[in-house]
Amino acid sequence: MHFDIYAIWEALPFLMKGLAFTVELTLVACVGGLILGTGMAVVRQLQVPVLARIIGGYVTLMRCIPLILVLFWFFFLVPLVLGHLSPTGRPIPLGPQSTAFVTFTMFEAAYYAEIVRSGFKAINKGQYEAARALGLSTATMYASVIIPQVLRATAPIIVTQTIILFQDTALVYVLSLNDFLGIAAKIAQRDGKLTEFYVFVAVVYLILCSAGSELAERLRRKTPWTVSRAKAARILGFPRPSSARD
């Protein structure tokens, strides 16, 4: 069996373009989802009437529904809903790319919300009492004292979830978008080089995800919040760090 590396070299510019889109989608969904998820976690932590229950239901729904189904929802149903709300009554199409960015951001927000909320549960109550003793408002306390500590404590889990997000972006093929795997699959089928391109894609994913896993491990070792990480990991179902003490 001849492995045609030259076929990959010729298609490299197209593959890199697809990889750039995959990375862009990952970063946008990560940043947007983390910001939105942090806000949702704060609302649930403060137990805001009605809103906290709505957010709790949303988080549960997103975590129980397959991502590919959510993609279809946003692509087919949201335009119909927007159409009913518009004066014309006609569907308002989002487009495949907008659908991908919105869907991944909203979907990942649910997971980041749970990660951040677990971080809140791991924070010592003395931190809240000290902030209130200093006369800080609730908004200032969370923005300046609590949230930075929570993000630092949960950073390894956030990175791990982002790695999963990076892998999940391959699902945009159902929207006919040219992501890294999508472009590789099209070229492989066109040229009859399935083995070469799928092996190349697997190697790239392996390298990038391994680098992300190494980053998560380094953050875990450098973060002095062993107990907080242990509590957060138990809440989320992740393995507890071996150095943790109850």
Backbone as CSV, one residue per row, in Angstrom:
resi,resn,N_x,N_y,N_z,CA_x,CA_y,CA_z,C_x,C_y,C_z
1,MET,0.848,-1.191,0.000,0.000,0.000,0.000,0.881,1.238,0.000
2,HIS,0.637,2.144,-0.926,1.445,3.356,-1.059,0.752,4.529,-0.369
3,PHE,1.466,5.152,0.576,0.932,6.321,1.290,1.396,7.574,0.560
4,ASP,0.474,8.278,-0.073,0.805,9.422,-0.928,0.856,10.709,-0.108
5,ILE,2.032,11.012,0.448,2.197,12.225,1.247,2.126,13.476,0.383
6,TYR,2.451,13.338,-0.893,2.431,14.491,-1.800,1.008,15.021,-1.986
7,ALA,0.026,14.134,-1.932,-1.374,14.563,-2.070,-1.762,15.492,-0.925
8,ILE,-1.264,15.188,0.270,-1.538,16.052,1.424,-0.835,17.389,1.262
9,TRP,0.406,17.347,0.760,1.177,18.580,0.566,0.475,19.514,-0.415
10,GLU,-0.056,18.961,-1.477,-0.750,19.778,-2.474,-2.020,20.414,-1.902
11,ALA,-2.684,19.696,-1.027,-3.952,20.189,-0.465,-3.755,20.989,0.819
12,LEU,-2.498,21.161,1.240,-2.215,21.794,2.530,-2.823,23.192,2.679
13,PRO,-2.751,24.067,1.659,-3.369,25.401,1.814,-4.861,25.329,2.127
14,PHE,-5.566,24.412,1.499,-7.004,24.260,1.757,-7.248,23.676,3.148
15,LEU,-6.403,22.732,3.535,-6.539,22.126,4.854,-6.288,23.146,5.958
16,MET,-5.286,24.013,5.761,-4.980,25.029,6.758,-6.102,26.058,6.865
17,LYS,-6.753,26.327,5.743,-7.899,27.235,5.767,-9.033,26.634,6.597
18,GLY,-9.252,25.344,6.417,-10.276,24.668,7.212,-9.908,24.615,8.680
19,LEU,-8.619,24.381,8.968,-8.163,24.346,10.354,-8.322,25.711,11.010
20,ALA,-8.064,26.775,10.248,-8.223,28.135,10.779,-9.673,28.386,11.185
21,PHE,-10.609,27.920,10.363,-12.025,28.086,10.701,-12.379,27.288,11.955
22,THR,-11.855,26.072,12.062,-12.117,25.238,13.232,-11.604,25.896,14.502
23,VAL,-10.393,26.439,14.439,-9.809,27.116,15.599,-10.600,28.378,15.935
24,GLU,-10.989,29.125,14.904,-11.777,30.343,15.130,-13.102,30.019,15.815
25,LEU,-13.781,28.997,15.334,-15.049,28.589,15.933,-14.848,28.163,17.383
26,THR,-13.770,27.443,17.638,-13.475,27.001,19.001,-13.238,28.180,19.929
27,LEU,-12.428,29.146,19.484,-12.096,30.295,20.328,-13.317,31.164,20.605
28,VAL,-14.105,31.428,19.562,-15.302,32.261,19.738,-16.288,31.583,20.683
29,ALA,-16.520,30.295,20.479,-17.454,29.565,21.335,-16.936,29.460,22.761
30,CYS,-15.617,29.338,22.911,-15.016,29.250,24.240,-15.175,30.566,24.994
31,VAL,-14.758,31.658,24.375,-14.827,32.967,25.038,-16.281,33.366,25.287
32,GLY,-17.105,33.278,24.234,-18.510,33.637,24.384,-19.234,32.742,25.372
33,GLY,-18.977,31.443,25.286,-19.622,30.505,26.194,-19.181,30.692,27.630
34,LEU,-17.899,31.014,27.830,-17.390,31.209,29.187,-17.974,32.470,29.816
35,ILE,-18.076,33.544,29.024,-18.670,34.784,29.539,-20.143,34.563,29.883
36,LEU,-20.876,33.974,28.942,-22.297,33.717,29.165,-22.503,32.705,30.292
37,GLY,-21.686,31.671,30.299,-21.804,30.651,31.339,-21.491,31.187,32.722
38,THR,-20.492,32.073,32.815,-20.165,32.683,34.102,-21.335,33.517,34.607
39,GLY,-21.947,34.276,33.699,-23.120,35.066,34.081,-24.252,34.184,34.581
40,MET,-24.494,33.074,33.901,-25.556,32.162,34.317,-25.234,31.525,35.664
41,ALA,-23.959,31.207,35.870,-23.557,30.610,37.142,-23.752,31.592,38.294
42,VAL,-23.454,32.863,38.056,-23.637,33.886,39.092,-25.117,34.019,39.454
43,VAL,-25.969,34.035,38.437,-27.415,34.147,38.684,-27.907,32.970,39.526
44,ARG,-27.440,31.782,39.219,-27.852,30.607,39.990,-27.253,30.626,41.389
45,GLN,-26.026,31.131,41.495,-25.388,31.225,42.804,-26.131,32.207,43.701
46,LEU,-26.605,33.303,43.122,-27.354,34.306,43.884,-28.812,33.906,44.076
47,GLN,-29.214,32.830,43.403,-30.579,32.316,43.504,-31.613,33.396,43.188
48,VAL,-31.393,34.064,42.061,-32.330,35.089,41.611,-33.672,34.426,41.308
49,PRO,-34.763,34.915,41.895,-36.072,34.284,41.695,-36.433,34.154,40.212
50,VAL,-37.041,33.063,39.860,-37.530,32.745,38.523,-36.374,32.574,37.528
51,LEU,-35.510,33.596,37.420,-34.427,33.555,36.436,-33.481,32.392,36.699
52,ALA,-33.193,32.135,37.968,-32.298,31.029,38.308,-32.901,29.693,37.884
53,ARG,-34.219,29.549,38.030,-34.885,28.315,37.624,-34.871,28.152,36.102
54,ILE,-35.089,29.265,35.405,-35.068,29.220,33.938,-33.684,28.803,33.442
55,ILE,-32.651,29.405,34.023,-31.281,29.076,33.634,-30.964,27.624,33.979
56,GLY,-31.424,27.175,35.138,-31.210,25.781,35.521,-31.838,24.819,34.528
57,GLY,-33.044,25.157,34.072,-33.705,24.329,33.068,-32.970,24.344,31.742
58,TYR,-32.456,25.520,31.363,-31.705,25.645,30.109,-30.428,24.802,30.160
59,VAL,-29.714,24.897,31.275,-28.473,24.133,31.427,-28.757,22.631,31.347
60,THR,-29.793,22.194,32.032,-30.161,20.774,31.994,-30.526,20.333,30.580
61,LEU,-31.285,21.166,29.878,-31.693,20.836,28.509,-30.484,20.695,27.594
62,MET,-29.574,21.662,27.642,-28.406,21.634,26.768,-27.500,20.443,27.070
63,ARG,-27.427,20.059,28.326,-26.550,18.957,28.710,-27.167,17.586,28.424
64,CYS,-28.463,17.560,28.139,-29.145,16.288,27.890,-29.456,16.054,26.409
65,ILE,-29.263,17.078,25.579,-29.592,16.974,24.158,-28.304,16.870,23.336
66,PRO,-28.225,15.961,22.376,-27.026,15.869,21.526,-26.763,17.179,20.785
67,LEU,-25.513,17.541,20.673,-25.131,18.792,20.021,-25.625,18.857,18.580
68,ILE,-25.569,17.741,17.880,-25.990,17.744,16.476,-27.475,18.101,16.357
69,LEU,-28.267,17.691,17.347,-29.690,18.035,17.339,-29.886,19.523,17.606
70,VAL,-29.066,20.084,18.488,-29.143,21.520,18.774,-28.776,22.324,17.527
71,LEU,-27.806,21.836,16.768,-27.447,22.496,15.509,-28.644,22.554,14.565
72,PHE,-29.349,21.444,14.470,-30.541,21.419,13.615,-31.614,22.362,14.146
73,TRP,-31.775,22.428,15.438,-32.757,23.342,16.029,-32.494,24.777,15.594
74,PHE,-31.246,25.195,15.790,-30.906,26.587,15.479,-30.985,26.863,13.982
75,PHE,-30.675,25.864,13.175,-30.654,26.083,11.729,-32.061,26.107,11.130
76,PHE,-32.945,25.241,11.637,-34.279,25.130,11.034,-35.384,25.824,11.835
77,LEU,-35.325,25.733,13.169,-36.428,26.246,13.981,-36.301,27.718,14.351
78,VAL,-35.080,28.160,14.687,-34.897,29.564,15.095,-35.331,30.539,14.002
79,PRO,-34.992,30.315,12.715,-35.493,31.226,11.674,-37.016,31.312,11.640
80,LEU,-37.697,30.196,11.917,-39.160,30.213,11.938,-39.687,31.034,13.107
81,VAL,-39.038,30.874,14.269,-39.448,31.642,15.453,-39.217,33.129,15.232
82,LEU,-38.049,33.477,14.682,-37.758,34.884,14.396,-38.732,35.444,13.372
83,GLY,-39.131,34.602,12.425,-40.090,35.039,11.418,-41.441,35.385,12.020
84,HIS,-41.881,34.574,12.985,-43.161,34.844,13.647,-43.103,36.132,14.473
85,LEU,-41.913,36.469,14.955,-41.767,37.681,15.765,-41.566,38.929,14.915
86,SER,-41.217,38.754,13.643,-40.971,39.894,12.762,-42.277,40.403,12.157
87,PRO,-42.307,41.662,11.724,-43.533,42.226,11.126,-43.963,41.502,9.852
88,THR,-43.001,41.006,9.089,-43.336,40.355,7.813,-43.888,38.950,8.005
89,GLY,-43.499,38.305,9.094,-43.947,36.942,9.339,-43.194,35.900,8.549
90,ARG,-42.156,36.309,7.837,-41.363,35.377,7.036,-40.162,34.879,7.838
91,PRO,-39.747,33.630,7.600,-38.566,33.100,8.290,-37.332,33.963,8.029
92,ILE,-36.512,34.124,9.054,-35.283,34.907,8.938,-34.100,33.942,9.040
93,PRO,-33.526,33.540,7.914,-32.426,32.562,7.948,-31.183,33.133,8.619
94,LEU,-30.533,32.309,9.427,-29.303,32.731,10.093,-28.075,32.480,9.227
95,GLY,-28.152,31.486,8.367,-26.984,31.106,7.578,-26.180,30.062,8.326
96,PRO,-25.508,29.163,7.617,-24.758,28.077,8.257,-23.680,28.563,9.228
97,GLN,-22.900,29.573,8.819,-21.794,30.017,9.666,-22.304,30.672,10.942
98,SER,-23.289,31.554,10.820,-23.861,32.195,12.010,-24.488,31.155,12.925
99,THR,-25.153,30.174,12.320,-25.760,29.103,13.109,-24.710,28.359,13.912
100,ALA,-23.579,28.068,13.286,-22.510,27.336,13.968,-21.971,28.125,15.152
101,PHE,-21.679,29.397,14.945,-21.112,30.213,16.021,-22.102,30.385,17.168
102,VAL,-23.358,30.659,16.841,-24.374,30.849,17.883,-24.633,29.549,18.635
103,THR,-24.780,28.455,17.898,-25.093,27.173,18.521,-23.993,26.721,19.464
104,PHE,-22.762,26.751,19.006,-21.662,26.289,19.852,-21.488,27.176,21.078
105,THR,-21.674,28.481,20.910,-21.557,29.389,22.053,-22.638,29.099,23.088
106,MET,-23.879,28.970,22.632,-24.991,28.715,23.548,-24.884,27.331,24.188
107,PHE,-24.452,26.367,23.416,-24.338,25.000,23.925,-23.233,24.897,24.972
108,GLU,-22.070,25.455,24.660,-20.948,25.371,25.590,-21.184,26.212,26.835
109,ALA,-21.995,27.263,26.719,-22.292,28.102,27.881,-22.885,27.269,29.013
110,ALA,-23.694,26.279,28.664,-24.305,25.425,29.680,-23.242,24.629,30.440
111,TYR,-22.252,24.128,29.722,-21.195,23.346,30.367,-20.265,24.239,31.184
112,TYR,-19.898,25.381,30.623,-19.048,26.304,31.376,-19.776,26.821,32.613
113,ALA,-21.098,26.998,32.515,-21.880,27.462,33.665,-21.767,26.478,34.825
114,GLU,-21.842,25.193,34.525,-21.729,24.182,35.572,-20.318,24.118,36.144
115,ILE,-19.327,24.303,35.282,-17.941,24.306,35.760,-17.715,25.468,36.711
116,VAL,-18.153,26.662,36.307,-17.978,27.849,37.150,-18.798,27.720,38.427
117,ARG,-20.001,27.191,38.319,-20.844,27.035,39.513,-20.199,26.083,40.509
118,SER,-19.548,25.052,40.003,-18.840,24.143,40.902,-17.701,24.873,41.600
119,GLY,-17.087,25.835,40.882,-16.032,26.634,41.492,-16.555,27.504,42.617
120,PHE,-17.756,28.053,42.442,-18.372,28.847,43.512,-18.575,28.001,44.759
121,LYS,-18.999,26.757,44.568,-19.242,25.875,45.702,-17.945,25.514,46.419
122,ALA,-16.830,25.629,45.703,-15.548,25.275,46.296,-14.897,26.439,47.037
123,ILE,-15.410,27.656,46.832,-14.841,28.829,47.498,-15.230,28.827,48.969
124,ASN,-14.259,29.093,49.828,-14.512,29.167,51.264,-15.477,30.306,51.579
125,LYS,-16.437,30.051,52.448,-17.425,31.077,52.795,-16.781,32.311,53.416
126,GLY,-15.599,32.126,53.985,-14.897,33.265,54.565,-14.555,34.327,53.535
127,GLN,-14.381,33.920,52.273,-14.090,34.877,51.202,-15.259,35.843,51.018
128,TYR,-16.475,35.299,51.056,-17.667,36.141,50.915,-17.814,37.067,52.123
129,GLU,-17.602,36.511,53.307,-17.753,37.304,54.527,-16.726,38.421,54.593
130,ALA,-15.497,38.129,54.162,-14.449,39.151,54.175,-14.774,40.277,53.201
131,ALA,-15.288,39.915,52.023,-15.644,40.931,51.027,-16.773,41.820,51.531
132,ARG,-17.761,41.206,52.185,-18.872,42.002,52.720,-18.402,42.880,53.870
133,ALA,-17.456,42.372,54.663,-16.926,43.162,55.774,-16.200,44.409,55.280
134,LEU,-15.649,44.326,54.082,-14.962,45.480,53.487,-15.937,46.458,52.852
135,GLY,-17.218,46.125,52.876,-18.227,47.016,52.317,-18.382,46.923,50.815
136,LEU,-17.898,45.837,50.217,-18.015,45.692,48.765,-19.453,45.335,48.378
137,SER,-19.901,45.890,47.271,-21.218,45.533,46.753,-21.159,44.114,46.202
138,THR,-22.322,43.527,45.983,-22.364,42.159,45.456,-21.670,42.063,44.102
139,ALA,-21.929,43.052,43.234,-21.322,43.047,41.903,-19.805,43.153,41.994
140,THR,-19.320,44.063,42.840,-17.873,44.247,42.997,-17.237,43.020,43.626
141,MET,-17.921,42.434,44.595,-17.396,41.247,45.271,-17.179,40.106,44.278
142,TYR,-18.169,39.867,43.425,-18.047,38.780,42.457,-17.020,39.105,41.369
143,ALA,-17.053,40.338,40.866,-16.170,40.705,39.757,-14.709,40.785,40.181
144,SER,-14.451,41.269,41.388,-13.073,41.539,41.812,-12.479,40.468,42.716
145,VAL,-13.323,39.749,43.430,-12.812,38.809,44.429,-13.137,37.354,44.083
146,ILE,-14.407,37.066,43.881,-14.845,35.674,43.768,-14.558,35.066,42.401
147,ILE,-15.029,35.722,41.332,-14.891,35.141,39.986,-13.436,34.891,39.589
148,PRO,-12.492,35.844,39.829,-11.092,35.548,39.477,-10.568,34.289,40.164
149,GLN,-10.945,34.094,41.432,-10.497,32.899,42.142,-11.152,31.636,41.578
150,VAL,-12.421,31.749,41.238,-13.139,30.605,40.677,-12.523,30.182,39.345
151,LEU,-12.256,31.151,38.474,-11.682,30.832,37.165,-10.292,30.223,37.305
152,ARG,-9.547,30.707,38.286,-8.214,30.152,38.508,-8.311,28.711,39.017
153,ALA,-9.258,28.474,39.908,-9.404,27.134,40.478,-9.912,26.121,39.459
154,THR,-10.768,26.575,38.558,-11.381,25.651,37.594,-10.694,25.673,36.232
155,ALA,-9.594,26.394,36.102,-8.907,26.527,34.811,-8.585,25.183,34.153
156,PRO,-8.078,24.186,34.895,-7.791,22.897,34.233,-9.037,22.249,33.639
157,ILE,-10.164,22.343,34.344,-11.402,21.742,33.838,-11.933,22.534,32.654
158,ILE,-11.767,23.854,32.682,-12.189,24.697,31.559,-11.403,24.336,30.305
159,VAL,-10.101,24.140,30.458,-9.267,23.758,29.314,-9.697,22.394,28.777
160,THR,-9.981,21.467,29.675,-10.434,20.140,29.251,-11.736,20.221,28.466
161,GLN,-12.670,21.045,28.934,-13.933,21.215,28.219,-13.707,21.866,26.861
162,THR,-12.735,22.768,26.774,-12.425,23.423,25.501,-11.839,22.431,24.499
163,ILE,-11.081,21.466,24.985,-10.573,20.405,24.105,-11.738,19.608,23.518
164,ILE,-12.715,19.300,24.356,-13.911,18.594,23.876,-14.645,19.444,22.851
165,LEU,-14.726,20.746,23.111,-15.356,21.675,22.167,-14.637,21.644,20.824
166,PHE,-13.313,21.663,20.850,-12.521,21.624,19.619,-12.835,20.372,18.804
167,GLN,-12.973,19.248,19.477,-13.307,18.003,18.785,-14.734,18.040,18.232
168,ASP,-15.643,18.643,18.990,-17.052,18.678,18.575,-17.302,19.564,17.358
169,THR,-16.390,20.491,17.076,-16.613,21.399,15.944,-16.706,20.651,14.615
170,ALA,-16.222,19.416,14.583,-16.313,18.624,13.348,-17.765,18.374,12.944
171,LEU,-18.700,18.567,13.875,-20.114,18.335,13.570,-20.707,19.371,12.621
172,VAL,-19.977,20.454,12.362,-20.520,21.477,11.457,-20.624,20.953,10.024
173,TYR,-20.145,19.748,9.798,-20.284,19.184,8.447,-21.753,19.053,8.070
174,VAL,-22.638,18.908,9.065,-24.070,18.773,8.763,-24.641,20.073,8.207
175,LEU,-23.910,21.181,8.397,-24.326,22.475,7.851,-23.574,22.800,6.567
176,SER,-22.806,21.824,6.069,-22.014,21.979,4.833,-20.951,23.065,4.959
177,LEU,-20.435,23.263,6.158,-19.360,24.236,6.355,-18.009,23.567,6.129
178,ASN,-17.056,24.356,5.669,-15.731,23.825,5.344,-14.786,23.961,6.534
179,ASP,-14.985,23.109,7.520,-14.048,23.061,8.632,-12.891,22.141,8.251
180,PHE,-11.998,21.897,9.187,-10.798,21.107,8.902,-11.150,19.698,8.418
181,LEU,-11.966,18.991,9.183,-12.337,17.628,8.804,-13.191,17.618,7.541
182,GLY,-14.073,18.600,7.400,-14.945,18.656,6.230,-14.175,18.816,4.937
183,ILE,-13.202,19.728,4.930,-12.386,19.936,3.730,-11.554,18.693,3.428
184,ALA,-10.970,18.106,4.469,-10.159,16.902,4.270,-11.000,15.770,3.678
185,ALA,-12.224,15.619,4.163,-13.098,14.554,3.665,-13.462,14.773,2.199
186,LYS,-13.745,16.018,1.835,-14.114,16.315,0.446,-12.954,16.053,-0.509
187,ILE,-11.754,16.502,-0.121,-10.587,16.287,-0.982,-10.250,14.799,-1.061
188,ALA,-10.364,14.103,0.074,-10.060,12.669,0.106,-10.984,11.885,-0.821
189,GLN,-12.254,12.228,-0.812,-13.208,11.540,-1.679,-13.000,11.900,-3.145
190,ARG,-12.637,13.145,-3.388,-12.405,13.578,-4.771,-11.196,12.880,-5.380
191,ASP,-10.114,12.789,-4.591,-8.863,12.231,-5.104,-8.701,10.737,-4.816
192,GLY,-9.632,10.165,-4.075,-9.508,8.751,-3.738,-8.361,8.472,-2.784
193,LYS,-8.068,9.421,-1.885,-6.959,9.284,-0.931,-7.499,9.285,0.498
194,LEU,-8.431,8.412,0.776,-9.090,8.407,2.079,-8.114,8.146,3.221
195,THR,-7.265,7.150,3.049,-6.326,6.795,4.116,-5.404,7.954,4.444
196,GLU,-4.803,8.554,3.428,-3.834,9.627,3.632,-4.442,10.804,4.395
197,PHE,-5.601,11.258,3.961,-6.181,12.466,4.553,-6.760,12.216,5.941
198,TYR,-7.375,11.065,6.135,-7.943,10.790,7.453,-6.851,10.531,8.489
199,VAL,-5.750,9.925,8.061,-4.614,9.755,8.968,-4.022,11.115,9.319
200,PHE,-3.887,11.992,8.327,-3.345,13.330,8.563,-4.227,14.108,9.541
201,VAL,-5.539,14.054,9.327,-6.469,14.756,10.224,-6.358,14.207,11.646
202,ALA,-6.276,12.892,11.773,-6.165,12.275,13.094,-4.892,12.714,13.805
203,VAL,-3.789,12.797,13.060,-2.514,13.218,13.648,-2.589,14.664,14.124
204,VAL,-3.189,15.535,13.321,-3.318,16.946,13.706,-4.173,17.084,14.960
205,TYR,-5.304,16.388,14.990,-6.158,16.428,16.182,-5.416,15.893,17.399
206,LEU,-4.655,14.823,17.201,-3.902,14.224,18.301,-2.879,15.203,18.858
207,ILE,-2.162,15.885,17.971,-1.134,16.836,18.410,-1.759,18.001,19.175
208,LEU,-2.798,18.600,18.606,-3.414,19.771,19.232,-4.106,19.417,20.549
209,CYS,-4.810,18.295,20.573,-5.503,17.904,21.801,-4.515,17.465,22.882
210,SER,-3.416,16.849,22.481,-2.380,16.471,23.448,-1.742,17.708,24.058
211,ALA,-1.521,18.732,23.220,-0.980,19.992,23.731,-1.948,20.631,24.721
212,GLY,-3.241,20.580,24.404,-4.241,21.115,25.323,-4.286,20.343,26.627
213,SER,-4.167,19.032,26.553,-4.166,18.203,27.760,-2.945,18.489,28.623
214,GLU,-1.809,18.716,27.971,-0.596,19.061,28.710,-0.759,20.406,29.407
215,LEU,-1.400,21.358,28.725,-1.665,22.660,29.340,-2.565,22.505,30.562
216,ALA,-3.605,21.693,30.438,-4.512,21.466,31.566,-3.774,20.846,32.746
217,GLU,-2.870,19.912,32.457,-2.106,19.265,33.525,-1.155,20.252,34.199
218,ARG,-0.538,21.126,33.421,0.361,22.125,34.010,-0.406,23.112,34.872
219,LEU,-1.582,23.501,34.410,-2.419,24.397,35.211,-2.833,23.717,36.511
220,ARG,-3.121,22.438,36.421,-3.506,21.697,37.623,-2.377,21.665,38.644
221,ARG,-1.149,21.469,38.157,-0.012,21.405,39.069,0.338,22.767,39.653
222,LYS,0.169,23.826,38.844,0.568,25.160,39.292,-0.483,25.838,40.161
223,THR,-1.735,25.411,40.028,-2.793,26.043,40.803,-2.734,25.543,42.236
224,PRO,-2.578,26.448,43.216,-2.462,26.032,44.613,-3.803,25.707,45.250
225,TRP,-4.844,25.555,44.435,-6.192,25.338,44.948,-6.550,23.859,44.896
226,THR,-5.741,23.029,45.505,-5.957,21.593,45.399,-7.309,21.178,45.963
227,VAL,-7.649,21.704,47.121,-8.915,21.334,47.748,-10.085,21.818,46.915
228,SER,-9.996,23.069,46.416,-11.078,23.615,45.597,-11.244,22.798,44.329
229,ARG,-10.132,22.429,43.713,-10.208,21.641,42.489,-10.827,20.276,42.771
230,ALA,-10.498,19.717,43.944,-11.043,18.412,44.284,-12.559,18.475,44.426
231,LYS,-13.039,19.518,45.091,-14.488,19.664,45.256,-15.158,19.893,43.912
232,ALA,-14.553,20.750,43.094,-15.129,21.028,41.772,-15.140,19.766,40.921
233,ALA,-14.067,18.981,41.009,-13.983,17.761,40.208,-15.047,16.754,40.629
234,ARG,-15.291,16.663,41.941,-16.307,15.720,42.412,-17.693,16.116,41.928
235,ILE,-17.974,17.425,41.943,-19.278,17.908,41.499,-19.488,17.594,40.029
236,LEU,-18.423,17.741,39.223,-18.531,17.555,37.777,-18.321,16.110,37.348
237,GLY,-17.851,15.280,38.293,-17.645,13.882,37.946,-16.266,13.591,37.398
238,PHE,-15.327,14.556,37.492,-13.971,14.321,37.021,-13.179,13.620,38.120
239,PRO,-12.088,12.923,37.759,-11.243,12.303,38.773,-10.638,13.350,39.687
240,ARG,-10.556,13.041,40.958,-10.001,13.981,41.920,-8.486,13.983,41.830
241,PRO,-7.829,15.171,41.927,-6.370,15.219,41.935,-5.823,14.359,43.066
242,SER,-4.750,13.635,42.783,-4.217,12.687,43.748,-3.670,13.360,44.989
243,SER,-3.255,14.647,44.877,-2.659,15.340,46.010,-3.690,16.021,46.887
244,ALA,-4.977,15.899,46.532,-6.022,16.608,47.266,-6.222,15.978,48.636
245,ARG,-6.620,16.816,49.583,-6.945,16.373,50.931,-8.326,16.889,51.285
246,ASP,-9.171,16.062,51.838,-10.532,16.468,52.201,-10.490,17.278,53.500
